[in-house]
Amino acid sequence: MTAEQPLTAPERPVVLIAEDEARLRSMLQLALRSEGYDVVLCEDGEAAITTLEGLERVDIALLDLRMPRLSGQEVLTWIRRHPRYAALPVVTMSASATICRPRRSVHAAPVRSCQSRSAWCNSSR
């Protein structure tokens, strides 16, 4: 590096959050920004797709499975079918206690399960 080359900060990873609960959206945004991420917020699945179509770059998406207009599962299906985003890492989430097992879409990428509410799930599966 020469003295003429300016030092530039590395690009921060961009996280798209699609969550219909405003307080949870704000909490996730605060937590991720404090860890060095740029955050793009969407209030539902339809807004997530519209936003993705206009974004120059996104590094990961966090999708609520239960949202109005388009669910997180429908957004995930769109992502996997879209050539630009087919390999985008996606985390699906839900505050619902009724979702106890990871669910897969035909178009979803391989899933790793992380269940924080496993005690609520029926352990005799």
Backbone hydrogen bonds, N-H to C=O, Kabsch-Sander energy under -0.5 kcal/mol:
donor,donor_aa,acceptor,acceptor_aa,energy
5,Q,2,T,-0.9
15,V,13,P,-0.5
15,V,38,D,-2.9
16,L,60,I,-2.5
17,I,15,V,-0.5
17,I,40,V,-3.0
18,A,16,L,-0.5
18,A,62,L,-3.0
19,E,17,I,-0.6
19,E,42,C,-2.2
22,A,20,D,-0.7
25,R,21,E,-2.5
26,S,22,A,-2.4
27,M,23,R,-2.3
28,L,24,L,-2.7
29,Q,25,R,-2.4
30,L,26,S,-2.6
31,A,27,M,-2.5
32,L,28,L,-2.7
33,R,29,Q,-2.7
34,S,30,L,-2.0
35,E,31,A,-0.7
35,E,32,L,-0.6
36,G,33,R,-1.6
37,Y,32,L,-2.2
38,D,13,P,-3.0
40,V,15,V,-2.8
42,C,17,I,-2.3
45,G,68,P,-0.9
45,G,70,L,-1.1
48,A,44,D,-1.7
49,I,45,G,-2.1
50,T,46,E,-2.2
51,T,47,A,-2.6
52,L,48,A,-2.8
53,E,49,I,-2.2
54,G,50,T,-0.8
54,G,51,T,-0.8
55,L,51,T,-1.3
59,D,14,V,-2.6
60,I,14,V,-1.3
61,A,89,P,-2.0
62,L,16,L,-3.2
63,L,61,A,-0.5
63,L,91,V,-3.0
64,D,18,A,-2.5
65,L,93,M,-3.0
67,M,65,L,-0.7
70,L,68,P,-2.5
72,G,64,D,-0.6
72,G,65,L,-0.6
73,Q,65,L,-0.6
75,V,71,S,-2.1
76,L,72,G,-2.6
77,T,73,Q,-2.2
78,W,74,E,-2.1
79,I,75,V,-2.7
80,R,76,L,-2.5
81,R,77,T,-1.4
82,H,78,W,-1.2
82,H,79,I,-0.7
85,Y,82,H,-1.1
86,A,82,H,-1.2
88,L,85,Y,-2.2
91,V,61,A,-2.9
92,T,90,V,-0.5
93,M,63,L,-2.6
99,I,96,S,-0.8
100,C,98,T,-1.0
108,A,105,S,-1.3
116,S,114,C,-0.7
118,S,115,Q,-0.7
120,W,117,R,-2.0
121,C,117,R,-0.6
121,C,118,S,-1.0
123,S,121,C,-0.6
125,R,122,N,-0.6
